[in-house]
Amino acid sequence: MNLKKFSSLVLSCILAGTIFAGCGSTNTSLPASTDTKESRIGTIAKLNASEQAYNERMRKLEKEARRPGLSLSHTYVYYDGLSSMLMGLDAGNIDEMSTYKCVAKYISAQNKKLEDLHHTQNMADSFCCAVRKEDTDLCNSINNAIKSMREDGTLNNLIQTYITSSEDFQPVEIPKTYGADTIRVGVTGDLPPLDLILADGRPAGFNTAMVAEIGKRIGKNIELVQIESSARASAITSKKIDVVFWVSVPYEYDLPANIDQPEELAVTSAYYLDDIVHVGLKK
């Protein structure tokens, strides 16, 4: 989630008078001035800021927006991937974890101890692909493919099939064209059912179906490469992969550079938008 969205979240929560673990229920049993409970929120590590720097920025935003007498304390805890963040939640190291609505639905269906806490309504991020900044031809060809998929209805069909209505997640077949160049696409498995790795190690889900269709449209063979979420940028810059799924798009505003987009990378146009929610253990 980018900083502008986080600042909007903080402001909306304070104006609503909520004291919570991540924008949830209001605590009316204590005076505002005595409520100093800390909320620890897990999030996938941001590539352009340390955990300390990220928290310093967020505390500054909270302080600037805070209503007199109201004390909020949110500490964001970095995790390298979804699995370790879920273990942190189960162990009580964090109170909640920040993710996306479709991811919350997926992991809550897989683990009945979890629930979508619906704490961050009206906030969303866009999904796109990232490439090396110098690979302008590749970026443009992917953008053209996304545009044509949107115009002919293919994109909506993929969203319906793999996100809206799917409960049976099968591997995605990626066609091969003899003699065509190959582009290597990194998958992390950290955002199911978007970026999904099945138990047997095979990639599946919406992003895999999306890139398979893009490959057909740009005349390239697709080779999927499993990587760690924290290695997304380095895998591209080291040329281990050529493309990776991304969840941030560039915005223009008076804030530091995108907190999760290193300068060496360029991102394509967005092909999906999803609400940001918090997941916690059922009480």
Secondary structure, 3 states (H helix, E strand, C coil): CCHHHHHHHHHHHHHCCCCCCCCCCCCCCCCHHHCCCEEEEEEECCCCCCHHHHHHHHHHHHHHHCCCCCCCEEEEEEECCHHHHHHHHHCCCCCEEEEEHHHHHHHHHHCCCEEECCCCCCCEEEEEEEEECCCHHHHHHHHHHHHHHHHCCHHHHHHHHHHHCCCCCCECCCCCCCCCCEEEEEECCCECCCEEECCCCCEEHHHHHHHHHHHHHHCCEEEEEECCHHHHHHHHHCCCCCEEEECCCCCCCCCCCCCCCCCCEEECCCCEEEEEEEEEECC
